[in-house]
Amino acid sequence: MSRSWPLIALLLFLPLWLAASYGVRYGLMEAAQWVGLCSQPGEIWQCQVRSLLGLGIHFQVIAWSALGLALVAQLVAGRLGRWLAVLALVFGLPALVLYTASIAVFAVVLAGLRLVR
């Protein structure tokens, strides 16, 4: 296995992850069909996911997790620091898309800087 394989895999994974995040935003969070379905009492699992994700967005859990991971990745040397930076990107990209861009932009920039260091 070559040394560039993890970089290629990361460059293929991140755009797919970003597209999936946009799918969640426009397909689940902003779709009018879910507003009507989730206003009625019932046990639809998509409504529970939407509710939990809404709470996570409201309390900025995803963005703060990404920022925390990116800060720790700056302090940790070697391979573990790179993996923490990748994990920060995994949390940071959905945070950018899901209404918490003000905090998530710092996490994504810090994680990107850690990856190129």
Contacts in CASP RR format, 6 or more apart in sequence:
PFRMAT RR
TARGET T0000
AUTHOR 0000-0000-0000
METHOD contacts of the structure
MODEL  1
MSRSWPLIALLLFLPLWLAASYGVRYGLMEAAQWVGLCSQPGEIWQCQVR
SLLGLGIHFQVIAWSALGLALVAQLVAGRLGRWLAVLALVFGLPALVLYT
ASIAVFAVVLAGLRLVR
10 86 0 8 1.000
14 89 0 8 1.000
14 93 0 8 1.000
17 90 0 8 1.000
17 93 0 8 1.000
17 94 0 8 1.000
18 93 0 8 1.000
18 97 0 8 1.000
21 93 0 8 1.000
21 94 0 8 1.000
21 96 0 8 1.000
21 97 0 8 1.000
21 98 0 8 1.000
22 97 0 8 1.000
24 53 0 8 1.000
24 94 0 8 1.000
24 97 0 8 1.000
24 98 0 8 1.000
25 97 0 8 1.000
25 98 0 8 1.000
27 34 0 8 1.000
28 34 0 8 1.000
28 46 0 8 1.000
28 49 0 8 1.000
28 50 0 8 1.000
28 53 0 8 1.000
29 50 0 8 1.000
29 53 0 8 1.000
29 54 0 8 1.000
29 57 0 8 1.000
29 98 0 8 1.000
34 46 0 8 1.000
34 47 0 8 1.000
34 50 0 8 1.000
37 44 0 8 1.000
37 46 0 8 1.000
37 47 0 8 1.000
38 44 0 8 1.000
38 46 0 8 1.000
38 47 0 8 1.000
38 50 0 8 1.000
38 51 0 8 1.000
53 98 0 8 1.000
55 61 0 8 1.000
56 62 0 8 1.000
57 98 0 8 1.000
57 99 0 8 1.000
57 100 0 8 1.000
60 95 0 8 1.000
60 100 0 8 1.000
60 103 0 8 1.000
62 91 0 8 1.000
62 92 0 8 1.000
62 94 0 8 1.000
62 95 0 8 1.000
62 98 0 8 1.000
62 100 0 8 1.000
62 104 0 8 1.000
63 91 0 8 1.000
63 92 0 8 1.000
63 95 0 8 1.000
63 100 0 8 1.000
63 102 0 8 1.000
63 103 0 8 1.000
63 104 0 8 1.000
63 107 0 8 1.000
64 103 0 8 1.000
65 91 0 8 1.000
66 88 0 8 1.000
66 89 0 8 1.000
66 91 0 8 1.000
66 92 0 8 1.000
66 95 0 8 1.000
66 103 0 8 1.000
66 104 0 8 1.000
66 107 0 8 1.000
66 108 0 8 1.000
66 111 0 8 1.000
67 88 0 8 1.000
67 103 0 8 1.000
67 104 0 8 1.000
67 106 0 8 1.000
67 107 0 8 1.000
67 110 0 8 1.000
68 88 0 8 1.000
68 107 0 8 1.000
69 84 0 8 1.000
69 85 0 8 1.000
69 87 0 8 1.000
69 88 0 8 1.000
69 91 0 8 1.000
69 107 0 8 1.000
69 111 0 8 1.000
70 84 0 8 1.000
70 85 0 8 1.000
70 88 0 8 1.000
70 106 0 8 1.000
70 107 0 8 1.000
70 108 0 8 1.000
70 110 0 8 1.000
70 111 0 8 1.000
70 114 0 8 1.000
71 110 0 8 1.000
72 81 0 8 1.000
72 84 0 8 1.000
73 81 0 8 1.000
73 82 0 8 1.000
73 84 0 8 1.000
73 85 0 8 1.000
73 87 0 8 1.000
73 88 0 8 1.000
73 110 0 8 1.000
73 111 0 8 1.000
73 114 0 8 1.000
74 110 0 8 1.000
74 113 0 8 1.000
74 114 0 8 1.000
76 84 0 8 1.000
81 114 0 8 1.000
82 114 0 8 1.000
82 115 0 8 1.000
84 114 0 8 1.000
85 110 0 8 1.000
85 111 0 8 1.000
85 112 0 8 1.000
85 114 0 8 1.000
85 115 0 8 1.000
86 111 0 8 1.000
86 115 0 8 1.000
88 107 0 8 1.000
88 108 0 8 1.000
88 110 0 8 1.000
88 111 0 8 1.000
88 114 0 8 1.000
89 108 0 8 1.000
89 111 0 8 1.000
89 112 0 8 1.000
89 115 0 8 1.000
91 107 0 8 1.000
92 104 0 8 1.000
92 107 0 8 1.000
92 108 0 8 1.000
92 111 0 8 1.000
93 104 0 8 1.000
93 108 0 8 1.000
95 101 0 8 1.000
95 103 0 8 1.000
95 104 0 8 1.000
95 107 0 8 1.000
96 104 0 8 1.000
96 105 0 8 1.000
96 108 0 8 1.000
END
